[in-house]
Amino acid sequence: MKPFLSRFLAACTLALASSCALAQDGSSADELVQAGLTALKQIDEGRAGEIWDTASAFIKTRYPRADFVANTQRARQTVGTVARRDWAGITRIRNPDDSAGIPAGLYANVDFSTRLANDKTVFEKVSFRLEPDGWRLTGYVPRENQ
């Protein structure tokens, strides 16, 4: 088992692992990729409500659960049937203050290149905020261009 995965599993119960929260310091790209894949699996399975339940607190104050679920499902429907996902990039962003209406903190975007069953490629971005107990989801955006 890869070291990041064994640390991940040791630090998180299966329930926490599915919630996209990682009990780490936020320094591992492998952990972010795994959190992104876990979130995408939940989205694929129509479990956006579970994602909202464990999302970053500021997301919960901005989007009622029903709106978050509906928006996530609507966005996912634009993707189609997934054949394969590969991570394409990770960007970490430090927001120094909340002047833009987004709480200060460390954020990360994990981009996936997603090959569909019809051989089309789309891109999916899963975003997170590092909170005291680990990475918490802040968004999901599928798009046709990188």
Rosetta blueprint (number, residue, H / E / L):
1 M L
2 K L
3 P H
4 F H
5 L H
6 S H
7 R H
8 F H
9 L H
10 A H
11 A H
12 C L
13 T L
14 L H
15 A H
16 L H
17 A H
18 S L
19 S L
20 C L
21 A L
22 L L
23 A L
24 Q L
25 D L
26 G L
27 S L
28 S L
29 A H
30 D H
31 E H
32 L H
33 V H
34 Q H
35 A H
36 G H
37 L H
38 T H
39 A H
40 L H
41 K H
42 Q H
43 I H
44 D H
45 E L
46 G L
47 R L
48 A H
49 G H
50 E H
51 I H
52 W H
53 D H
54 T L
55 A L
56 S L
57 A H
58 F H
59 I H
60 K H
61 T H
62 R H
63 Y L
64 P L
65 R H
66 A H
67 D H
68 F H
69 V H
70 A H
71 N H
72 T H
73 Q H
74 R H
75 A H
76 R H
77 Q H
78 T L
79 V L
80 G L
81 T L
82 V E
83 A E
84 R E
85 R E
86 D E
87 W E
88 A E
89 G E
90 I E
91 T E
92 R E
93 I E
94 R E
95 N E
96 P L
97 D L
98 D L
99 S L
100 A L
101 G L
102 I L
103 P L
104 A L
105 G E
106 L E
107 Y E
108 A E
109 N E
110 V E
111 D E
112 F E
113 S E
114 T E
115 R E
116 L E
117 A L
118 N L
119 D L
120 K L
121 T E
122 V E
123 F E
124 E E
125 K E
126 V E
127 S E
128 F E
129 R E
130 L E
131 E E
132 P L
133 D L
134 G E
135 W E
136 R E
137 L E
138 T E
139 G E
140 Y E
141 V E
142 P E
143 R E
144 E L
145 N L
146 Q L
